[in-house]
Amino acid sequence: MPMTTTHALVPIAGALAFATRPVPWRLVLVAAVAAAAPDVDGLAHHFLHVPVDSVYAHRGAAHSLFAALAAGLLAAAFHRWFRVRAATAGIVVGAAMASHGMLDMMTDSGLPVAYLWPLSSLRLFADWRPIHSVPVHMTHLVAQTFARLRSELWQLIIPMFAVAIAIRAARSIGSRGNTSRRSRRKT
């Protein structure tokens, strides 16, 4: 499974790729927290003794598309605090949280994800699972964290930001082309 910090980088890469003007820091920060937040359900087993196979344990309900929708609706309600329109706040935060479950479904180990909860408790993996991950054992936490960070740097973080920069560049080139076409039409 991708590390929580890697999940938090997804909305930052999205802002780099798609923002047409500066994005309010509050929105980026809340979107990053929302993207990482579903991993809180991993604590349910340890502190609340929720069975590992429960839909309320790790990769369960908190990883669902409907939890992301709820987070997006909550963000839309507080859109003035973000200093953006309600739709912008809702879509950015909801999509950031939804990305967590999608990335986890693309891993080659761990539990499948209850992405469609509450409509279905069925846990899902994606058909294409390119993200290599290993379970973390508390006895080797530090060593495994650095190994996973190195792996995710090459598998996820660098490619994610490379794609974001490429999208940004393509959008910039496209907007310059549209501007020059408009100016030629006016003359």
C-alpha positions as CSV (number, residue, x, y, z in Angstrom):
1,M,0.0,0.0,0.0
2,P,1.3,3.5,-0.7
3,M,2.5,5.4,2.3
4,T,0.2,8.0,3.8
5,T,2.6,10.7,2.8
6,T,2.5,9.6,-0.8
7,H,-1.3,9.8,-0.8
8,A,-1.1,13.4,0.5
9,L,1.1,14.3,-2.5
10,V,-1.7,13.5,-5.0
11,P,-3.7,16.7,-4.7
12,I,-0.4,18.7,-4.8
13,A,0.4,17.1,-8.1
14,G,-3.2,17.7,-9.3
15,A,-2.9,21.4,-8.4
16,L,0.3,21.6,-10.4
17,A,-1.2,19.9,-13.4
18,F,-4.7,21.5,-13.5
19,A,-4.7,24.8,-11.6
20,T,-5.2,27.8,-13.9
21,R,-4.5,30.3,-11.1
22,P,-2.9,30.1,-7.6
23,V,-4.7,27.6,-5.4
24,P,-5.5,28.8,-1.9
25,W,-3.2,27.0,0.6
26,R,-6.1,26.1,2.8
27,L,-7.7,24.0,0.0
28,V,-4.4,22.3,-0.9
29,L,-3.8,21.5,2.8
30,V,-7.2,20.1,3.4
31,A,-7.1,18.1,0.2
32,A,-3.8,16.6,1.2
33,V,-5.2,15.7,4.6
34,A,-8.3,14.2,3.0
35,A,-6.2,12.1,0.6
36,A,-4.3,10.7,3.6
37,A,-7.2,10.4,6.0
38,P,-8.6,7.0,5.1
39,D,-5.5,5.4,6.6
40,V,-6.9,6.3,10.0
41,D,-9.1,3.2,9.8
42,G,-5.9,1.2,10.3
43,L,-6.0,2.2,13.9
44,A,-9.4,0.6,14.4
45,H,-8.0,-2.8,14.7
46,H,-5.3,-1.8,17.2
47,F,-7.2,0.5,19.5
48,L,-10.9,-0.6,19.1
49,H,-10.2,-4.3,18.4
50,V,-12.2,-4.2,15.2
51,P,-11.7,-7.6,13.4
52,V,-9.2,-7.3,10.4
53,D,-11.8,-8.5,7.9
54,S,-14.5,-6.0,9.1
55,V,-15.7,-3.4,6.7
56,Y,-14.8,-0.9,9.4
57,A,-11.1,-2.0,9.6
58,H,-8.3,-1.0,7.3
59,R,-9.2,-0.5,3.6
60,G,-12.8,-0.6,4.5
61,A,-15.5,2.1,4.7
62,A,-13.1,5.0,5.1
63,H,-11.5,4.1,1.8
64,S,-14.9,4.1,-0.1
65,L,-16.1,6.4,-2.8
66,F,-19.0,7.4,-0.6
67,A,-16.7,8.5,2.3
68,A,-14.9,10.7,-0.3
69,L,-18.3,12.0,-1.5
70,A,-19.2,12.9,2.1
71,A,-15.9,14.7,2.5
72,G,-16.5,16.6,-0.7
73,L,-19.9,17.7,0.4
74,L,-18.5,18.8,3.8
75,A,-15.8,20.8,2.0
76,A,-18.4,22.4,-0.3
77,A,-20.3,23.5,2.8
78,F,-17.2,25.3,4.0
79,H,-16.2,26.7,0.6
80,R,-16.0,30.3,1.9
81,W,-13.3,29.4,4.3
82,F,-11.3,27.9,1.4
83,R,-12.0,31.1,-0.6
84,V,-13.3,29.1,-3.6
85,R,-16.6,28.2,-5.1
86,A,-18.6,25.4,-3.5
87,A,-18.2,23.1,-6.5
88,T,-14.4,23.7,-6.5
89,A,-14.0,22.8,-2.8
90,G,-16.2,19.8,-3.1
91,I,-14.6,18.3,-6.2
92,V,-11.0,19.0,-5.1
93,V,-11.4,17.5,-1.6
94,G,-13.7,14.6,-2.7
95,A,-11.4,13.6,-5.6
96,A,-8.3,13.8,-3.3
97,M,-10.0,11.4,-0.9
98,A,-11.3,9.1,-3.6
99,S,-7.7,8.8,-5.0
100,H,-6.7,7.1,-1.8
101,G,-8.9,4.0,-2.4
102,M,-8.0,3.9,-6.1
103,L,-4.2,3.9,-5.4
104,D,-4.7,1.2,-2.7
105,M,-6.7,-1.0,-5.2
106,M,-3.7,-0.8,-7.5
107,T,-1.2,-2.4,-5.0
108,D,0.0,-6.0,-5.3
109,S,-0.5,-6.9,-1.6
110,G,-2.5,-6.1,1.4
111,L,-6.3,-6.2,1.7
112,P,-8.6,-5.4,-1.1
113,V,-10.6,-2.1,-0.8
114,A,-14.3,-1.7,0.1
115,Y,-14.6,1.1,-2.5
116,L,-18.3,0.7,-3.1
117,W,-19.4,0.6,0.6
118,P,-22.3,1.0,1.7
119,L,-23.7,-0.3,-1.6
120,S,-21.5,-3.4,-1.3
121,S,-19.2,-4.7,1.4
122,L,-17.3,-6.6,-1.4
123,R,-13.6,-5.6,-1.3
124,L,-11.9,-4.9,-4.6
125,F,-8.5,-4.9,-6.3
126,A,-7.9,-3.3,-9.6
127,D,-7.2,-5.6,-12.6
128,W,-4.0,-3.7,-13.1
129,R,-1.9,-3.6,-9.9
130,P,1.5,-2.1,-10.7
131,I,2.3,-0.7,-7.3
132,H,4.5,-3.0,-5.3
133,S,4.0,-2.8,-1.6
134,V,5.0,-4.9,1.4
135,P,3.3,-5.1,4.8
136,V,4.8,-3.0,7.6
137,H,5.9,-4.8,10.7
138,M,6.4,-2.7,13.8
139,T,9.6,-4.4,14.7
140,H,11.2,-3.2,11.5
141,L,9.3,0.1,11.0
142,V,12.2,2.4,10.4
143,A,14.0,0.2,7.9
144,Q,10.9,-0.7,6.1
145,T,9.7,2.9,5.9
146,F,12.9,4.0,4.2
147,A,12.8,1.1,1.8
148,R,9.1,1.8,1.0
149,L,9.9,5.5,0.5
150,R,12.7,4.7,-1.9
151,S,10.4,2.3,-3.8
152,E,7.5,4.8,-3.9
153,L,9.7,7.6,-5.0
154,W,10.5,5.7,-8.2
155,Q,7.1,4.0,-8.7
156,L,4.7,6.8,-7.7
157,I,6.1,10.1,-6.7
158,I,8.5,10.9,-9.5
159,P,6.1,9.6,-12.2
160,M,3.2,11.4,-10.7
161,F,5.0,14.8,-10.7
162,A,6.5,14.1,-14.2
163,V,3.0,13.6,-15.5
164,A,1.7,16.7,-13.7
165,I,4.5,18.8,-15.2
166,A,3.9,17.3,-18.7
167,I,0.1,18.1,-18.4
168,R,1.0,21.6,-17.2
169,A,3.4,22.1,-20.1
170,A,0.8,20.8,-22.6
171,R,-1.9,23.1,-21.2
172,S,0.5,26.0,-21.4
173,I,1.4,25.3,-25.0
174,G,-2.3,24.8,-25.9
175,S,-3.3,28.1,-24.3
176,R,-0.6,30.0,-26.1
177,G,-1.9,28.5,-29.4
178,N,-5.4,29.5,-28.6
179,T,-4.2,33.1,-27.8
180,S,-2.4,33.4,-31.0
181,R,-5.4,32.1,-33.0
182,R,-7.7,34.6,-31.3
183,S,-5.3,37.5,-32.1
184,R,-5.1,36.5,-35.7
185,R,-8.9,36.4,-36.0
186,K,-9.1,40.0,-34.6
187,T,-6.8,41.4,-37.2
